[in-house]
Every structure is written in C-alpha cells, then in structure tokens.
Amino acid sequence: MAKEYKLPFTLDKPDLIHYESFVNHEWVSAKKGGRFEVIDPGTDIAWASCPTNTAEDVPHAVEAAHAAFEKYKKVTPRQRAQWLLKWDSLIRENKNDIAKILTHETGKPLAEAYAEIEYAASFTWWFSGEAERIQGTVSTPAIPGRRVITHKQPIGVAVALVPWNFPIAMVLRKAAAALAAGCTMIVKPSPETPISALVLAHLAKEAGFPPGVLNVLTTDLENTPPLSEALCKHPLVKKVTFTGSTRVGKIVAGHCSQGLKKLTLELGGNCPFVVFDDANLNQTLDQLMALKWRHAGQACITANRIYVQSGIYEKFIEALKERTSKLVVGHGAAEGTTMGPLTTPRSLEKAENQVADAKKRGARVILGGNRVPGKAGYFFEPTILADMTSDMLISHEESFCPIAAIYKFETEEEAVKWANDTSMGLASYVFTKNVDRMWRMFENLEAGMIGLNTGNSSAAESPFGGIKESGYGKESGKDVAVNEYLITKTGTLSVEDHY
C-alpha cells in the first residue's frame, strides 16, 4: 500500500504539483516501481515521494526526446521564442506556489525563494530573445571563386544534471538556452529537489512546448550515479550540462569523453573575498551579508575565504559579528526567518568538521560554531572564524555551509597569491576604492567571474562559468550560452567569377 503524505503547505493551484517523472508529456513511474522520499530540511519530515528511475528508464526517455528533436529543430526561432515567453509568464504567475515548494525542498527562506524565482525567470525572458539572434556568416576567402558560409544548427538531445541549491534557476538557465537553440532536453534533478523541476515541466507543457521537448527523470541518491552515467553514455545524447562538485564533474567528463559529447561543467568554488583598507566598509558588509548567508552559505559562488587587510581587520570582524548576530535562524516558511537550515544532514557533518579543524589549528571562534539546539531540522549557527591559516580545511575545500572564514593580509601581492592558491577558479571578489588596484586585481585574480565592489556577479546577460578545476563552458550571456547547444557547419561555395 502506497504511503500517504501530508502536504505542509497550501497551494493556490493544487494541480501544479506532480509526483511522477515527466516523459513525452506523460507522468510516468519507474520501470522497477521504486520511489524515494522528499524531506523538508526544516523539520526532517518527508512530505512527498517520487520515482526512483534507473538506467532501465533511460532509453525510453532519450528516444522520446530524440523523436521530438527531429521535429523541434525545424520549428522557427520565432515560435520557440513565443513558447519561452509563455513559459516565463506562467512561472511568474505561479511564483507563490513555486516559492512554497522551493522552501520546503531546499529549506531557504521564502524571501530567498522568491528571489530565486525572479532570477530564474530572467533566463526564460533572456533566451526568448536569443532564439531569434542565432546567425551564421558569409565571407569571401583569399582563394578566388569561393564563398564560405557558416550555418548554426541545434546539436541534438541535451541532458541537464542539476544540483539542489538553486533548483529552479539551474533548470531554467540550462533548459531555456537549450530550447532557444532548438535542442530537446532531459533534466535529472537532485534527489533533494525533484518536485520543483516537475512543476517547471508541467508549466512547459502548458506553455505549448511539444511532447518530448522537455523531460524530467527523478531518482534517489543511490541511483543518481548509474542513472547519470546511462544518460551521459546514450548514443543519442549529444550534449551534457552539469552543475555540481569538481569531484563529480570529473566523473561526468569521463563518461562523456567516451562518446566525445559536448559538455558544459559549472563546478565547485573556493571563492576569495578580498577587502582592502580603503574599501567602503558599509558597502562591503552589505555585499558580504547577502553573499555569505544566502541559503545558509550553500552557493558555489559564495565567499569561502575572506581576506581582510590588517588596517581594518579587527574593525571588520566586529562589524560583521554585529550584523550576523541579528540573523534569525528558523524554518524557511516561518515569518521573520532570515536564514534557513542546511539542505542535507551531510552538510551538518561537514560544517562541524571544518569548525573543529579550524579550532584545532588556532582559529578564533567569533560567533556560532555549533548545530542549533532544540530544532528538528538541519540547522547550523551562522559562524565567524578569525585568524584563519592556509593549512586549515576551509582553505582547501568548498565550505557550502554558514561559515565566514576570515584571514588577515598585509600587501596586495600577498592577497593575490593567497586568493589564487586553490585548484578552483569560479568567482572572486575585491573591494577597494583605488581604481588602479581594481584593474590589477581584475586581471590578476584567477577566476572566471570577478566581483568588483559587488558580491553579485550573476545575471542572465553575463556569461557564467569558471576556469581551472571549476569547469569549462559558459551559461547565460549573449551568444556564448546558446552556442553551447549549437554546432557550426561550414559550407564552401564555388562561384563563377565571369558571366
């Protein structure tokens, strides 16, 4: 007998929510019949279940997506743009319901859920315009009697392997670009956040996208690796986009290498946040508060290592402590909450290990450092650690929890050296009012995105992606993101140069 769950919230449109995978406009169970539970991180209580799809479910989904692609690739760019705009409109119309679902899947406060939906919808809006701006070229080469033509076409079936921290934004950033280019897509959401992806599929169907254009396969944590591998290795899949850890990204790259699949990797970050003596302290703290504590520190572009110049070091720590002490930790749906729980119990263990390691190696605990007592969910105190050193765990691994790790530096040269002392290169941040230093830092910091007196570098209009072991390829931005889903054909035409 199937287990019954109590929905911990009320929806304005109850038919928005589904608990089955979505393939070819049909809500389908896994072939093996397995299911897994969706847990509210704020209560540690299951409120839904979804199919545990396995590698056996991959052929049907891919074949449906490929059959749809053969038709969808011939749809005019104007029609694709209109469907994207309708999808965008429906997402915005249903933002209240989507925000509730998002909060109970990820744990983030409702205000942050609304902010994610607004950010996410910027991609459907942006890529609807990009759909009609895919262009080739005509040129005259050096060889007489020739013309060279380039023509861009959609690459084929794409697979999106999506994380749990921003599940609406990550699906739309990938899917909107793919659908604008003329590709079809299969989304494999994280086991923690499958419902939000299924809501987006439901709305894509309502928007008019044909069957098979957007599909969603859910699965649990245990079956995520084999299901993902089967998707990556299927011969009809031509493009894979993955957002997640560097460790898993290397595995995905290995799977795709066997078929030479086109691949976009947006991987982990160990992002430095560099504050010079001449920075505007209020501006810097405003940006750091929004960046560091958003989603309890669970963002790949968050400030992982905070480097503060010695002249303002203690003043900065006290000001950050004062502001951070005012955060209200609680369930994301509770009124007044400004920081929710971590999304998984694994993250609690990681936070505890990082704090214990830092303390053992001489760090000062300025604030927090422990689990929040008396709460059933996955709550960890907003934590500030000072006097950090390069031999501590946080210096070498992505934190992904609410820990602000602060390091003291003396010179610009020292700051650049320490900031770049990581295998990762996703984002970096620098705060200074010296314009010459700003330019030097922009050029010398080793990251794909640099925040210059800002902690918010991400927008639909700007390319998003890292260097080094933070991956390759770009998402969002003009031309580059859509190009990730296109192939370029070159035509050489022989032209009689006389009548």
N, C-alpha and C positions, 0 to 999 in steps of 0.2 A: 504494500500500500504506500502511495506517494506521501511524503511528509508535507504537511501544510505549514505555511509560514505566515506570520503576521507582518504586514507592511507597516513600518514605523512612521509613516507619513501619509498624508492625503494628497492625491493628485487632482488637478483641475480636469485633466483628460485621462482617465484611467486606461483607455485603450492605447495610450502611448507606450506603455511598458510591456515588454515581452521577455520570456524566459527560455526561448529556444534559439538555436542558431538560425541564421538567415542565408539561404542559398537560392538563387534564381527566383526571388520574390516569394519563397516559401519558408515557413517556420518549421525547422526540422530538428529531430533528436539525433543523438549519436548512434551509429550503427550498433555499437556494443551496449547501448542503453544506459551508460554510466552518467552520473551527474555529480556536481560539486556545489558547495555552498558559498554564498556571498555573505561576508561578515561585515558588520558595522564596526569600524575601528574604535568608535567612541563608546561602545558597550560590550564588545566581544560577543555579540549575539548575531546568529545567522538570520537573514530576512528574505532570502531567495535562493534558488538553485538554478544552474544552467547545465547544458550538455557537456560531458567530458568527451569531446571529439578526439579521435586518434588518427594515426596515419591512414587508417582504412577509409576515413571520411574525405581525404584529400582529393582523390581522383574525380569524384563527382563534382566537388566544388570547383576545381580547376577547369574541368571540361565545360561546365556551365559558364564560367567566366570567359573561357576561350570562344565558345559559340557566340556569346554576347559581343565579344570584341570584334568578331568578323563583321558584325552589323554596325556596332557603335563607332568603329573607326571611320565609317563613311558618313556619319551624322555631321551636319555642318557645324562649324565653330559657333555660329550664332545660336543654334539650338542648344548646344552644350552650355553656352553661357546663360541662356534663359533657364535651363534646368538648375544650374548652380545658384542663380539668383532666387529662384523659387525655394530651393533648399535653404538658402540663407534666411529667407523670410520666415519659413516655418520654424527654424531653430530659434530665431528671435521671438516669435510668437509664443513658443513653448518654454521660454527660459525659466519661468518659475518652477515648472515641474522638473526640468532638467537639472536645475540647481539643487533641488531636494535630493534627487537620485545621486548626483555627484558628491554631495556632502556625506551621504550615508554609505557610499562606496570608498571614498578616499579619506574621509574624516575632516577635510578642510572646512573652515567656517563658511557659512552661507555667503558672506560678503566676497570671499575669495572665489567661491563657486560662480557667482555672478560675473566676477571679473574675468574668470577663465572663459566663460561662455562668450563674453563680449570680445575677448582676444581671439578666441577660436573662430568666431563668425567673421572676423576680419579676413580670414583666409578664403572663405567661400566667396565673399564680396570681391576680394582682390583677384582671385584666379578666374572669376567670371569674366573679368576684363582681359586677362591674359589669354584666354581661349581664342580670342579673335586677333591676337597680335603675334601669332606663330607664323614666321615668314622665312622664306628661302632667299636665294640670291641669284643674280645673273651677272656674269663678268666676262670680260674679253681677255684671254690669256696672251702670253707672248707669242705663241705659235699662230701663224696666220691661218685664217679659215676655220677658227674654232670659237665656240662659246661654251662656257662652263656654267652649269645650272646646279644649284643645291635645293633640295626639297626635304622638308622635315615631316616625318610621319610618326605616329604613336608606336611604341616598341612592342606592346602586347599586354598580356596579363601581368599585373603587378601584385606583389604581396607586401602588406604592411604589418610588421611586428611591433606592437605598440606597448609602451610602459603604463604604469598605474598612476604616476604622479600628476599628469595633466592629460587624462584620457580623452576628453573632448577635443582639446587643442591639437593633440598629436594625431588623432584620426583625421581631423579636418585639414591640418597642414599638409598631410600626405595625400589624402583622398581628393581634395579639391584640385591639387596640381595634376594628379593622375587623370582625373575625369575631364579636366580642361584640355589636357593633351590628347584625349581620345582613347586612353587606356581604360581597361576594366580593372577592378581591384578586389582582393580578398584580404580582409582585416582579421588578424588574430590578436584580440585584446588581451591584456594581462588577466590572470585569474582573479585578481582583486577587484577589477573594474569592468566586468563584461556587460552589465546592464546598460551603461551609458552608450557603449558602441552600438548595441542593439536598438536603442532609441534613435540614434542617428540613421541607422539603416531603415527603420520604419519611416522616418521623415523623408529620406531619399526616395523611397517608393512613392510617397505621397506627392513629392515634387515632380514626379513624372519620369525619372530615370528608368530605362527599360530593365526587364528581368536579367539578372546575371551581371549587371554593371557594377554593383556594389554588394559584396557578400561578407558575412561575419561568421567565423568559426571560433567558438569558445572552447576552453579546456582548462583543466586544473594545473597546479604547479608541477606535479609529477609527469604529466603528459605534454607539457609545454615543449621540452627539448625534442622528442620524437615527432610531434606534430609540426613544429617549425622546420625541422630537418626535411620532412617529407614535402613541405611546401617549397622550400628552397631548391630541392633537387628535382622537382617535377619538370619534365622537359618542356611543357607548355608555359611555364612561368618564365618570363623574360627579364623581370626587374624585381628587386627586393629592396625595401627600405626598412631600416631597423633603428630604433632609439632605445638605448639601454646601456648596460655596463660595458667597459672595454673588454673584460674577460669574455663575455658572451658575444660581443661584436666580432672578436677574432674567430670564434666558433662558426658564426653565421658566414663570415667571409670565406672560411674553409669550405663550407657546404656549397656556397655559390661559385667558388673557383672551379669546381668540377664541371659545371656547365657554362663557365665564363659568363655568368649572369651580371648584368649591370646592377650596381649596388651603391646605395647611399647609407652611410653609417654616421649617426649622431650619438657619440658615446660619452663616457664619463668626463667629469670635470674636477679639477683640483684648483679652483679659481682663486687667484690672488686679488686682494683689495688693498691698494696702496694709498696711504694717506700721508701727505707731506705737511710740514709745519705751517705752510702758508695756505692750506685749504680752508674753505669756509666751513667751520665746524658744524653749524646747524644744517647746512645743505648736505654735508657728508653723512651726518647721522640720520637725517630724513631718508636718504637713499639707502643706507645700510639697514635701517629698521625694516623697510619694505622688502629689501632683497633677502636679508638673512632669515627673518622669521616667517616669511611666506611659506605656507604649507609645512610649518614646523621644520624648515630647513631642507625639505625634500625636493630640491630642484637641482638639475645638473649645472645650472649657471649661477648658483648661489655663491656667496662669498665663503670660501672654505678656509683661506688663510688671510688674516687681516694684519697687514704690515703698517705700523704707525711710527712716524719719525719721532725721535727721542724728545724733541722740544715740547710736544703736546701729548706724549704717551700717557702719563697718569691722568691728565685732564680728560683725555678722550675716554679712558676706561671708566672714570667716574660718571661722565655724561651718558655713556652707553648703559651703564648699570642703572642709572636713574630712569632712563626711558624704558629699558627692558623690564624693570620691576613692575611697570604698570600694565604689562600684558596680562590678559585674562585667559587662562588655560581652561578649556572645557569642551563639551560636545559641540561639534560644528553647527548644529541646529539650535543650540541654546542662545538665548538673547544675551548680548554683551560679550560673547566669546570672541577673542582676537587671535588665539592660536589653538588649533585643534590637536588631536592625537597624531602619533605616527601611524602610518597605514598598515604596517605589519609588525607582529611581535619580534621578528628577526631584527628589525631596526632598533628596538629597545636594547637588545643584547649588544648590538654594535655600539650604541651610544655609551652604554656602561663600560664597555671595554676601552673605548677611546678616552673617556674621562679617567679611568683607573690608570691607564698607561701614562697619560699626561701628568697626573699627580705623582706617580712613582718617579718620574723623570724631572720633577721640580716645578711643575706649573702651579700657579696660584689659582684657586677656585674663587672667582669674584662673586659669582651668583649661580645658584642651582647645583646641578651635577648629579641629580638622582631622578628615579621614577617619581611620578606624582602619587603620593599615598592616598588611599581611600577611593580610587577610581577604578572601574572595571575594565576600561578600555586601555589603549596602548599609549599612555601619557608619560611624557618626559619633560622635566622642568627646562625652561629657557636657561641656557647655561653659558656663562662667560668664563673663559680660561685665559689667564695672562702669563707673561714670561714664557711663552712657548719657544721650543727649540726645534731644530731641523731633524733631530733623531726621534721625535715623537710620531705616533701612528698617524695623527691627523695631517702631519706634514707630507705624508706619502700616499694617503688614500682618501678617496672621496668620503666625506662625513655623512651626508644625507640624513642629518638629524639636527635638532636645535642647539648646536654648539657654536658659539662665536670664539674662535681661537685667535688670540692677539699676540703678535710678535713685535719686538722693538728693532728699529733700524736707525742707522746714523746718516748714511750718504745715499744719493741717488744710485750710484754704481752698485752699492750693496743691495738696495731694494730690487733692482733689475735682476741681479744674479740670483737672489733667493726666490723671486717670483717665478723665474724661468726654470728653477731647479725641480722639475717634475716631468714625467713622461707624457703628461696630458697638456692640451692646449686648446681648450674650448673657449673660455672667456677670461678676460682680465679687466680690472677696474683701477683707475687712477684719479686721485683728487688733488688738484693743485691750481693756483691762480697764476702760475708762471707759464706763459704761453710757449716759450722756448722749450721748457721741460715737458710740457704737454705733448709737443710734437715728437720729442726724443722718446718719450715713453710709448707713444703710439707706434713708433717704428721699431722700438727695441723689445717690447713685450711679445713673447711667443704665444700668440693665441689667435684664433680665427675671428674673434669679436672683442673689441676694446671699448669699454665704457669710459668716456672722458667727462668727468664730473657728473656722471649718472650711473645708477645701478640698473637701469632698464635699457637694454640694448636690443630687445627683440620686438620686431614689428613685421607685419606682412610685407611691407615694402622693402625690407632689407634682408640680404642673404644671411641665413642662419647655418652655422656649421663650424667645426673646429679643424685644428691641424694636429700634427704629431699623433699620439695614440687616442686622441679624442675623435678620430674618424676622418672621413672624406666625403665630398659631395656637399651640396647646399640645398637647404629647404627655404622656401619663401624668397622674396626678392624678385626683381624684374628679370625676366628671361631665364635666369640660371635654374630655378626650381622646376619650371616646366620642361626645360631641356633634359633634366634627369629622366624624363619619361618619353623622350623622343630619340629617334635615330635620324641621321642625316644621310640622304642619298645624293651622290654626285652624278650628274649627267653631263656627258661631253658631246656637244653637237657639232657636226661638220657643216660649215656654211660655205656655199659657193660665193666667192667674192667678186663675181662678174655676172652680167646678165647674159 
